[in-house]
Amino acid sequence: MLSMDQQLQAKLAQRKEQNLYRQRHLLESAQGAQVQVNGKTCLSFCSNDYLSLASHPAVIDSLRRGAETYGVGSGASHLIYGHSHEHHALEEELADFTGRPRALLFSTGYMANLGTILALTDKGDHIFEDRLNHASLLDGGLASRARCLRYKHADCTDLAQRMEKVGESEKSSNARKLVVTDGVFSMDGDLAPLPELSKTCQQQQGWLMVDDAHGFGVLGEKGGGIAEHYGLDLDELPILMGTLGKGFGTFGAFVAGSEALIETLIQYARTYIYTTALPPAVASATCISLKILQRETWRREKLNLLIQRFRSGAKQLGLQLGTELMNSITPIQPIILGDDALTLRVGEQLRAKGFLVGAIRPPTVPVGSSRLRITLCAEHSEQEVNQLLDAIDTTVSELKSMDLKNMKPDGVDK
Ligand SMILES: *Cc1c(COP(=O)(O)O)cnc(C)c1O
């Protein structure tokens, strides 16, 4: 019998052989267009701080003042006197911002998704998930006692068929149907067809839940995300989730919806109940970032300019932007390379040249669709985007002409 460590080492070695091993790098600066990593200055195209708010002076100042008043840790869960005035004020502002009666803060997006899905479903219910949903949504489906079905990416016809089938064989008409989707898909940057999904849900009496981690701050004139982009109200989109660690530049997450939804989550969402509340100072900082996010429309305009620059440049170079039929109008711009080893090596070479991009491989994306995940932020300049495009072009051509099978990825011998 192999020891625990021997068993684990064998599994780790296998992951390295498959070019799927993940490594961390040491970040030595704040997020921004330029960052310090492993002692080196690099241009960063991999953070989700799309509006460059994570190190905005007013946001930092608000965090500092919040800590001076409330200390650092919240010290308790929301239900046991950990729910501060700052948390509450932020919830009210988020409700206002999303045009929903109420909003509820969670400590992370992962927990918001898990807790919401589990609080809303039980044995005998059905959950319908887009195949390309974020891991936290899929994990919620797996952890639920309800039956979880995955429909074809962004395919309302497939969803409707699956919902109908379930409806026919339903013994109890009280069984719930929860439809769950990313708003902006995290690895592809494309949008869920929400108006159609919403209609399907209304026809099939399903409840629609949208995770808009990547839409808030980026889409909609006021940064209201995919709900604002498509103009969907509470009836059309009853369960709206967002995260604060991306476009907002801070940390945490929220769910917005009706009075009954939010009270249900307070009573039943275990990831809300059994965890320490966010530091109140993070809530204060988020109140400020929310104001900037709405007011400073130039950040979205700048992003859109950069997105267009990137896409037209990439097309000229013949790079494959997204998988078939999937086009991104968001700061998430994938370049599909397909091969895991090639993707890993391109990522490493780009880092050596001073450019950071995500080298995304299975299981984060489907097998055969490994990609560079490029993200743009308001602080980037057009010139920096051009530099990135040049670097990708030369790196990919250099590596494609080599025999990757005989090259070991950096991680293997360490
Ligand atoms: C990042 C992300 C999450 C998780 O949010 P955290 O606050 O980082 O835990 C959930 N859903 C999507 C689509 C995400 O991209």
The ligand as an SDF file (V2000), in Angstrom:
LIG
                    3D

 15 15  0  0  0  0  0  0  0  0999 V2000
  -14.9270   34.8290   -9.9800 C   0  0  0  0  0  0  0  0  0  0  0  0
  -16.2540   34.2390  -10.1960 C   0  0  0  0  0  0  0  0  0  0  0  0
  -16.9980   33.7550   -9.1210 C   0  0  0  0  0  0  0  0  0  0  0  0
  -16.4450   33.6690   -7.7370 C   0  0  0  0  0  0  0  0  0  0  0  0
  -16.4000   34.8870   -7.1100 O   0  0  0  0  0  0  0  0  0  0  0  0
  -15.3910   35.1110   -5.9020 P   0  0  0  0  0  0  0  0  0  0  0  0
  -15.8920   36.3040   -5.2100 O   0  0  0  0  0  0  0  0  0  0  0  0
  -14.0460   35.2700   -6.4950 O   0  0  0  0  0  0  0  0  0  0  0  0
  -15.4790   33.8660   -5.0480 O   0  0  0  0  0  0  0  0  0  0  0  0
  -18.2760   33.3260   -9.3720 C   0  0  0  0  0  0  0  0  0  0  0  0
  -18.7800   33.3250  -10.6260 N   0  0  0  0  0  0  0  0  0  0  0  0
  -18.0750   33.7490  -11.6770 C   0  0  0  0  0  0  0  0  0  0  0  0
  -18.6900   33.7170  -13.0370 C   0  0  0  0  0  0  0  0  0  0  0  0
  -16.7850   34.2050  -11.5050 C   0  0  0  0  0  0  0  0  0  0  0  0
  -16.0670   34.5870  -12.5490 O   0  0  0  0  0  0  0  0  0  0  0  0
  1  2  1  0
  2  3  1  0
  2 14  2  0
  3  4  1  0
  3 10  2  0
  4  5  1  0
  5  6  1  0
  6  7  2  0
  6  8  1  0
  6  9  1  0
 10 11  1  0
 11 12  2  0
 12 13  1  0
 12 14  1  0
 14 15  1  0
M  END
$$$$
